[in-house]
Amino acid sequence: MDTLKLRQRIVRSMIRVGERTANMRKPEKYEYRKHMTAAFMDMLELCVEANHLRGSARERLQDRMDIKLDVLRSLVDTAVSPEDRLISPGLHDVWSKELNEIGRMLGGWKKSNE
C-alpha cells in the first residue's frame, strides 16, 4: 500500500484537533490538544519510519501505530462521556469515523505486508 494516503489522513486529522477542541473548557482544551496532537505526531513518525523498513521491524512499528490509535479513540470516548461532556455526540461520531478510517487503512497496510 502506498502510505501517502495514510500519512495524509493522519496529518489532516492532526490539523483538525485545534478546531475540534476549540469549544472545550479551557483547562481540558489544552490538555486534550497536547495529548491528541502528540499521539497523531507519534503515529505520523511511526508511519514514515515503518515505510522505510521491512519484515518484523515494520510489523512492530505498525503495532505501535495501532496502540496510538487506541489512545486517540480512548481520548475521544472520554471527551464525550457524560461525566466530562467536552465534545458533542455529533463531533464524537465524526471523530470516531475518521479514526476508524485510519484504522482500516492501517489494517490494509498490515495485510498487504503478509
N, C-alpha and C positions, 0 to 999 in steps of 0.2 A: 504494500500500500504506500502511496505517496503520503508522507507525513505532513506535507504542506497544508492540506486541508485541516488536519487535526491541530496543527500549530496555529493556523488562522482562527479556528474555533476557540481555542484556549485564549488567544490574545483578545479576541472580541469580547469574550466573557469577562476577562480581567478588566478591560476598559470600562465595562458597564457596571462594575462593582460600585464606583463612586456615585453614579446617578441613582442606582437602586437602593443605596443606603442613605440617600440624602434626607429622607423623611424620618429616619430613626431618631430616638432621643440622643442627645449629644454624647454622653459617655459611651453608650453602646455603639454608636455610629463609628467612632474612631477605632474602637477595638475590633469590630466586625470588619471594617475596611482593611485594617492592618493584617488580620489573620487570613482573610479571604484572598487578598492580593498576594500575600506571601505563599499561600497554597497554590494559587494559579501560577505564580512565578516559578515555584519549585516544579510544577508539572511541565511548564514550558522548558525549563532547563533539562529535565529528565527526558523529555521528548526529543530534544535536539541531540542530547548525548546518546540516547538509545538508537537514534537513526544512524549513528556512525559505528555502532557495534554490531556484532553478530553472535548467534548462539545463546548460551546461558547468561552471558553478561547482559544482553539485550532483554532477555526474559526477566531478569532481576529488576532492571530499571522499569520495565513495563508494569511489574507487580507493585513497585513503589509508586508509580503513577496511579494505579488503582487505589492504593491507600490514600493518596492525596485527594482523589476524587471522593472517597468515602468521608474524609474530613470535611470537604466542602458540602456534601449532602447533609452531614450532621449539623453544620453551622446553619444552613438554610432551614432545616427542620426545627432547630432550636429557636430561630428567629420568629417563626410563625406560631410557636407553641402558645397555648392560652395563658401561660404564666408571663411570657415576655411580650407577645403581640408587637414585635418590632417591625414586621412586614405584613402586608395583607395576604390573605389566602390566594388571591389572584396573582400577586407577584411571586408567591411561593410556587404556584403552578408553572409560571413562565420560567423561573429559575430551575425548577426540577426538570422540565423538558429539555432545557439547554444542557444540564449536567448529564441527563440520560443520553442525549445525542453524543456528547463527548465519550461517554462510557461505551456506546455502541461502536463508535469509530475506533476506540482503543481495543475493544474486543475483536473487531475485524482485523486490526493490525496484528494482534497476537495470533489469531488463527492463520493469517497468511504466512506467518513465520514457521508454522508447524510442518 
